[in-house]
Amino acid sequence: MTSNIGFALTQTSNNYRRLLETEMIKLGLHYAQISVLSLLWETDGMSQKKLATNLMLSQPTINKMVKSLMQNGFVSCNQCDQDGRKMRVYLTDKGREIEDNVNTAIVLVQTNFFAVLTDTEQLILKQVLEKLN
């Protein structure tokens, strides 16, 4: 099993996620919440359905993530003016202010994690992963 490429990819992904999680906990976040915040930093006021679609996650999963982000003061939810059935997710000041810290932490993790690879190897890895996706 350990010689399987899928196993190696999973282990590598788990190691990267663990390092990222360690940094995000320092900021009061769970690593998975970064994806929601990232979308909101690009387009604030997205619906939960749109967040779920863009992140390819289920709506219950997004709902749970948004509730946790709300409890920690990073986002708020308001009903959509055009369609009262839709809830839109908005960044709070705290959610906007943490963007630079999150990006800095991500760069730190990436730099340290991929330091064992040359610049060329990193470029090839990125191209291979993009091809697989």
C-alpha positions in Angstrom: 0.0 0.0 0.0 2.8 2.5 0.9 4.2 2.2 -2.6 0.9 3.3 -4.1 0.9 6.8 -5.6 -2.5 7.5 -4.3 -1.4 6.7 -0.8 1.7 9.0 -1.1 -0.5 11.8 -2.4 -3.0 11.3 0.5 -0.2 11.3 3.1 1.4 14.4 1.6 -2.0 16.2 1.5 -2.6 15.2 5.1 0.8 16.5 6.2 0.2 19.8 4.4 -3.3 20.2 5.9 -2.0 19.5 9.4 0.6 22.2 9.1 -1.9 24.6 7.7 -4.4 23.7 10.5 -1.7 24.5 13.1 -1.3 28.0 11.7 -5.0 28.6 11.3 -5.8 27.6 14.9 -3.5 30.5 16.0 -5.8 32.8 14.1 -9.0 31.3 15.5 -9.9 29.4 12.3 -10.2 25.9 11.1 -8.2 25.3 7.9 -11.4 24.4 5.9 -12.9 27.8 6.8 -10.2 29.5 4.7 -12.0 28.6 1.5 -15.2 30.3 2.6 -13.4 33.4 3.7 -11.4 33.5 0.5 -14.5 33.5 -1.6 -16.0 36.2 0.5 -12.8 38.3 0.3 -13.3 38.2 -3.5 -17.1 38.6 -3.5 -18.7 39.6 -0.2 -22.4 38.8 0.2 -22.5 35.4 -1.5 -25.4 33.0 -0.8 -24.7 29.8 1.1 -25.8 27.9 -2.0 -23.3 29.8 -4.2 -20.6 29.1 -1.6 -21.4 25.4 -1.6 -21.4 25.2 -5.4 -18.1 27.1 -5.8 -16.4 25.0 -3.2 -18.0 21.7 -4.3 -19.3 21.0 -0.8 -22.8 20.1 0.4 -25.1 22.9 1.7 -25.2 21.3 5.2 -21.4 21.4 5.3 -21.3 25.1 4.3 -24.1 25.8 6.8 -22.0 24.4 9.6 -18.9 26.3 8.5 -20.8 29.6 8.2 -22.4 29.1 11.7 -18.9 28.5 13.2 -17.6 31.6 11.4 -20.5 33.6 12.7 -20.0 32.4 16.3 -16.4 33.5 16.0 -17.3 36.9 14.6 -15.8 36.5 11.1 -19.1 36.7 9.2 -22.7 37.7 9.5 -25.8 36.5 7.6 -28.7 38.5 6.2 -31.7 37.7 4.2 -31.4 38.5 0.5 -33.5 41.6 -0.4 -34.6 40.1 -3.7 -35.4 36.6 -2.4 -36.2 36.3 1.3 -35.6 32.6 1.2 -31.9 33.1 0.5 -29.3 34.0 3.2 -26.3 36.0 2.1 -23.0 35.7 4.0 -21.1 38.9 4.7 -17.7 39.5 6.2 -17.6 41.4 9.4 -14.7 43.9 10.1 -13.0 41.0 11.9 -13.4 38.8 8.8 -11.9 41.5 6.6 -9.1 42.3 9.0 -7.8 38.7 9.2 -7.2 38.4 5.4 -3.5 39.6 5.6 -2.8 37.3 8.5 -4.3 34.3 6.8 -2.4 35.0 3.6 0.9 35.4 5.5 0.3 32.1 7.3 -0.4 30.3 4.0 2.7 31.7 2.4 4.7 30.6 5.5 3.4 27.1 5.4 3.9 26.8 1.6 7.4 28.1 1.8 8.4 25.7 4.6 6.5 22.7 3.2 7.9 23.0 -0.4 11.4 24.1 0.6 12.7 20.6 -0.1 11.9 21.1 -3.8 13.7 23.2 -6.3 11.8 26.0 -8.0 11.7 23.8 -11.1 10.3 20.8 -9.1 7.7 23.1 -7.6 6.6 24.3 -11.0 6.4 20.7 -12.3 4.4 19.6 -9.2 2.0 22.4 -9.7 1.5 21.5 -13.4 1.0 17.8 -12.6 -1.6 18.6 -9.9 -3.4 21.0 -12.2 -3.5 18.3 -14.9 -4.9 15.8 -12.4 -7.6 18.2 -11.3 
